[in-house]
């Protein structure tokens, strides 16, 4: 099943029962959504060039920005939740400032993810 939001495509695989119920709920609540039942083609995400490109270009700062945006938070809102100045968060997102362990743990708590996402390897 594929769910389309604007120009982004979200692929969802749901094993087991309940798929028809989910389709009905989506159709009721998101009439503009396009649901494609073409399950004949399966692609391993890890083997795609796009996945490799995204992983190669990921930095802790870009991940921080992505998680912040996913949470629907502004820089100021994240600053308030973490106690870290928004100017410093901006510098971290632009890879102009290193994200330390303490900051990474604060971000993880505020953004509901693992702190290791924000530590450079």
GROMACS elastic network, one bead per residue, 0.5 to 0.9 nm:
[ bonds ]
;  ai    aj funct       b0    kb
    1    10     6  0.89826   500
    1    11     6  0.64892   500
    1    12     6  0.57812   500
    1    13     6  0.63415   500
    1    14     6  0.81584   500
    1    35     6  0.63504   500
    1    36     6  0.52621   500
    1    38     6  0.64800   500
    1    39     6  0.64894   500
    2     9     6  0.70452   500
    2    10     6  0.59902   500
    2    12     6  0.59827   500
    2    13     6  0.83295   500
    2    34     6  0.74955   500
    2    35     6  0.54912   500
    2    36     6  0.50672   500
    2    37     6  0.69234   500
    2    38     6  0.80148   500
    2    39     6  0.88882   500
    3     8     6  0.88479   500
    3     9     6  0.61842   500
    3    10     6  0.51917   500
    3    11     6  0.62553   500
    3    12     6  0.72683   500
    3    33     6  0.63859   500
    3    34     6  0.58086   500
    3    35     6  0.52862   500
    3    36     6  0.71172   500
    4     7     6  0.69884   500
    4     8     6  0.60702   500
    4    10     6  0.59131   500
    4    11     6  0.83362   500
    4    32     6  0.88351   500
    4    33     6  0.58204   500
    4    34     6  0.55677   500
    4    35     6  0.72383   500
    4    36     6  0.89130   500
    5     8     6  0.53570   500
    5     9     6  0.62536   500
    5    10     6  0.74752   500
    5    32     6  0.84186   500
    5    33     6  0.65496   500
    5    34     6  0.80968   500
    6     9     6  0.80326   500
    6    33     6  0.86140   500
   13    39     6  0.88110   500
   14    17     6  0.82875   500
   14    18     6  0.85126   500
   14    19     6  0.69935   500
   15    18     6  0.87433   500
   15    19     6  0.81657   500
   16    19     6  0.76392   500
   17    20     6  0.80250   500
   17    21     6  0.87744   500
   18    21     6  0.51918   500
   18    22     6  0.62640   500
   18    23     6  0.87363   500
   19    22     6  0.50664   500
   19    23     6  0.61968   500
   19    24     6  0.86389   500
   20    23     6  0.50751   500
   20    24     6  0.62330   500
   20    25     6  0.87061   500
   21    24     6  0.50991   500
   21    25     6  0.62744   500
   21    26     6  0.86854   500
   22    25     6  0.50664   500
   22    26     6  0.61326   500
   22    27     6  0.85234   500
   23    26     6  0.51153   500
   23    27     6  0.60551   500
   23    28     6  0.85886   500
   23    35     6  0.76476   500
   24    27     6  0.50928   500
   24    28     6  0.61790   500
   24    29     6  0.86472   500
   25    28     6  0.51667   500
   25    29     6  0.61070   500
   25    30     6  0.81293   500
   26    29     6  0.52533   500
   26    30     6  0.53642   500
   26    31     6  0.73103   500
   26    33     6  0.74585   500
   26    35     6  0.86217   500
   27    30     6  0.53703   500
   27    31     6  0.50188   500
   27    32     6  0.79579   500
   27    33     6  0.70934   500
   27    34     6  0.86672   500
   27    35     6  0.84712   500
   28    31     6  0.60071   500
   29    32     6  0.89301   500
   30    33     6  0.54601   500
   30    34     6  0.89369   500
   31    34     6  0.81474   500
   36    39     6  0.83590   500
   37    40     6  0.88042   500
   38    41     6  0.71713   500
   39    42     6  0.70581   500
   43    46     6  0.87914   500
   43    47     6  0.80827   500
   43    48     6  0.80039   500
   44    47     6  0.56395   500
   44    48     6  0.70051   500
   45    48     6  0.54946   500
   45    49     6  0.88165   500
   45    50     6  0.83813   500
   45    51     6  0.64210   500
   46    49     6  0.83941   500
   46    50     6  0.88442   500
   46    51     6  0.59469   500
   46    52     6  0.72836   500
   47    50     6  0.86238   500
   47    51     6  0.71262   500
   47    52     6  0.75164   500
   48    51     6  0.53597   500
   48    52     6  0.65393   500
   48    53     6  0.87705   500
   49    52     6  0.50750   500
   49    53     6  0.60765   500
   49    54     6  0.85742   500
   50    53     6  0.50652   500
   50    54     6  0.61012   500
   50    55     6  0.85330   500
   51    54     6  0.51733   500
   51    55     6  0.61021   500
   51    56     6  0.85117   500
   52    55     6  0.51872   500
   52    56     6  0.60586   500
   52    57     6  0.86763   500
   53    56     6  0.51149   500
   53    57     6  0.62703   500
   53    58     6  0.86929   500
   54    57     6  0.52688   500
   54    58     6  0.61458   500
   55    58     6  0.52627   500
   55    59     6  0.87049   500
   56    59     6  0.85154   500
   57    62     6  0.87467   500
   58    61     6  0.81902   500
   58    62     6  0.62574   500
   58    63     6  0.67013   500
   59    62     6  0.52207   500
   59    63     6  0.62084   500
   59    64     6  0.85504   500
   59    93     6  0.87922   500
   59    95     6  0.75615   500
   59   118     6  0.80360   500
   59   119     6  0.89293   500
   59   120     6  0.72989   500
   60    63     6  0.51065   500
   60    64     6  0.60751   500
   60    65     6  0.86941   500
   60    92     6  0.80180   500
   60    93     6  0.75478   500
   60    95     6  0.75843   500
   60    98     6  0.84872   500
   60    99     6  0.74658   500
   60   117     6  0.65555   500
   60   119     6  0.61229   500
   60   120     6  0.60589   500
   61    64     6  0.50040   500
   61    65     6  0.62900   500
   61    66     6  0.86303   500
   61    89     6  0.87467   500
   61    90     6  0.87249   500
   61    91     6  0.83093   500
   61    92     6  0.52581   500
   61    94     6  0.58695   500
   61    95     6  0.52539   500
   61    96     6  0.85887   500
   61    97     6  0.85322   500
   61    98     6  0.82680   500
   61    99     6  0.77701   500
   61   118     6  0.70977   500
   62    65     6  0.51345   500
   62    66     6  0.61624   500
   62    67     6  0.86572   500
   62    92     6  0.85696   500
   62    93     6  0.56356   500
   62    94     6  0.70967   500
   62    95     6  0.77056   500
   63    67     6  0.60818   500
   63    68     6  0.84295   500
   63    93     6  0.78415   500
   63   117     6  0.71182   500
   63   118     6  0.69133   500
   64    67     6  0.52458   500
   64    68     6  0.60568   500
   64    69     6  0.85622   500
   64    89     6  0.87333   500
   64    92     6  0.79912   500
   64    93     6  0.61053   500
   64   107     6  0.78836   500
   64   111     6  0.89603   500
   64   117     6  0.80396   500
   64   118     6  0.65539   500
   65    68     6  0.50595   500
   65    69     6  0.60797   500
   65    70     6  0.84499   500
   65    75     6  0.89798   500
   65    89     6  0.89453   500
   65    90     6  0.85899   500
   65    92     6  0.88255   500
   65    93     6  0.56180   500
   65    94     6  0.86244   500
   66    69     6  0.51902   500
   66    70     6  0.60146   500
   66    71     6  0.85905   500
   67    71     6  0.61805   500
   67    72     6  0.86623   500
   67   111     6  0.65288   500
   67   112     6  0.88878   500
   67   113     6  0.83787   500
   68    71     6  0.51472   500
   68    72     6  0.63857   500
   68    73     6  0.55470   500
   68    74     6  0.72973   500
   68    75     6  0.79265   500
   68    78     6  0.73396   500
   68   107     6  0.87866   500
   68   110     6  0.89745   500
   68   111     6  0.66819   500
   69    73     6  0.58670   500
   69    74     6  0.73844   500
   70    73     6  0.77271   500
   70   111     6  0.86901   500
   71   111     6  0.65390   500
   71   112     6  0.88297   500
   73    76     6  0.78715   500
   73    77     6  0.56373   500
   73    78     6  0.60401   500
   74    77     6  0.50794   500
   74    78     6  0.62308   500
   74    79     6  0.84632   500
   75    78     6  0.52308   500
   75    79     6  0.60569   500
   75    80     6  0.86582   500
   75    85     6  0.88261   500
   75    86     6  0.54759   500
   75    87     6  0.82229   500
   75    89     6  0.69351   500
   75    90     6  0.70808   500
   76    80     6  0.62098   500
   76    81     6  0.87071   500
   76    85     6  0.79963   500
   76    86     6  0.54980   500
   76    87     6  0.88604   500
   77    80     6  0.50951   500
   77    81     6  0.63022   500
   77    82     6  0.87018   500
   77    86     6  0.84415   500
   78    81     6  0.50391   500
   78    82     6  0.60852   500
   78    83     6  0.81625   500
   78    84     6  0.79987   500
   78    85     6  0.89711   500
   78    86     6  0.75068   500
   78    89     6  0.83351   500
   78   107     6  0.80150   500
   78   110     6  0.73744   500
   78   111     6  0.85822   500
   79    82     6  0.52454   500
   79    83     6  0.54191   500
   79    85     6  0.54676   500
   79    86     6  0.50930   500
   79    87     6  0.87960   500
   79    88     6  0.89134   500
   79    89     6  0.73105   500
   80    83     6  0.54037   500
   80    84     6  0.72524   500
   80    85     6  0.80636   500
   80    86     6  0.83384   500
   81    84     6  0.81745   500
   81   106     6  0.84251   500
   81   107     6  0.85749   500
   81   110     6  0.62970   500
   82    85     6  0.85274   500
   82   103     6  0.80307   500
   82   106     6  0.55686   500
   82   107     6  0.65411   500
   82   109     6  0.83570   500
   82   110     6  0.66458   500
   83    86     6  0.88843   500
   83   106     6  0.83606   500
   84    87     6  0.85074   500
   84    88     6  0.69344   500
   84    89     6  0.69507   500
   84   103     6  0.76352   500
   84   106     6  0.86446   500
   85    88     6  0.53345   500
   85    89     6  0.64578   500
   85    90     6  0.87972   500
   86    90     6  0.61060   500
   86    91     6  0.85779   500
   87    90     6  0.50998   500
   87    91     6  0.62826   500
   87    92     6  0.86775   500
   88    91     6  0.50111   500
   88    92     6  0.61595   500
   88    93     6  0.86178   500
   88    97     6  0.73321   500
   89    93     6  0.61362   500
   89    94     6  0.86356   500
   89    97     6  0.83885   500
   89    99     6  0.87729   500
   90    93     6  0.50774   500
   90    94     6  0.62874   500
   90    95     6  0.86412   500
   90    96     6  0.85213   500
   90    97     6  0.87131   500
   91    94     6  0.51655   500
   91    95     6  0.62008   500
   91    97     6  0.53173   500
   91    98     6  0.84610   500
   92    96     6  0.57278   500
   92    98     6  0.60544   500
   92    99     6  0.62426   500
   93    96     6  0.75782   500
   93    97     6  0.80015   500
   94    97     6  0.76653   500
   95    98     6  0.67957   500
   95    99     6  0.87115   500
   98   119     6  0.85541   500
   98   120     6  0.82984   500
   99   102     6  0.82508   500
   99   103     6  0.61227   500
   99   104     6  0.61781   500
   99   118     6  0.66031   500
   99   119     6  0.65369   500
   99   120     6  0.79901   500
  100   103     6  0.53189   500
  100   104     6  0.60100   500
  100   105     6  0.86581   500
  100   118     6  0.83677   500
  100   119     6  0.71601   500
  101   104     6  0.50181   500
  101   105     6  0.62193   500
  101   106     6  0.87117   500
  101   115     6  0.79358   500
  101   116     6  0.86422   500
  101   118     6  0.84358   500
  101   119     6  0.70958   500
  102   105     6  0.52693   500
  102   106     6  0.64091   500
  102   107     6  0.87742   500
  103   106     6  0.50501   500
  103   107     6  0.61350   500
  103   108     6  0.85239   500
  103   115     6  0.87311   500
  103   118     6  0.87511   500
  104   107     6  0.51199   500
  104   108     6  0.60790   500
  104   109     6  0.86390   500
  104   114     6  0.86538   500
  104   115     6  0.51015   500
  104   116     6  0.72871   500
  104   117     6  0.80092   500
  104   118     6  0.55799   500
  104   119     6  0.68296   500
  105   108     6  0.50485   500
  105   109     6  0.62170   500
  105   110     6  0.86479   500
  105   114     6  0.79553   500
  105   115     6  0.50182   500
  105   116     6  0.82614   500
  105   118     6  0.86217   500
  106   109     6  0.52097   500
  106   110     6  0.62243   500
  106   111     6  0.85287   500
  106   115     6  0.79434   500
  107   110     6  0.50945   500
  107   111     6  0.58384   500
  107   112     6  0.80775   500
  107   113     6  0.81992   500
  107   114     6  0.89085   500
  107   115     6  0.70505   500
  107   118     6  0.82365   500
  108   111     6  0.51334   500
  108   112     6  0.54473   500
  108   114     6  0.54777   500
  108   116     6  0.83798   500
  108   117     6  0.82539   500
  108   118     6  0.82456   500
  109   112     6  0.52996   500
  109   113     6  0.68815   500
  109   114     6  0.81174   500
  109   115     6  0.78977   500
  110   113     6  0.82199   500
  111   114     6  0.88023   500
  113   116     6  0.87030   500
  113   117     6  0.77933   500
  114   117     6  0.58988   500
  114   118     6  0.82060   500
  115   118     6  0.58304   500
  115   119     6  0.71835   500
  116   119     6  0.51956   500
  116   120     6  0.82535   500
  117   120     6  0.80797   500
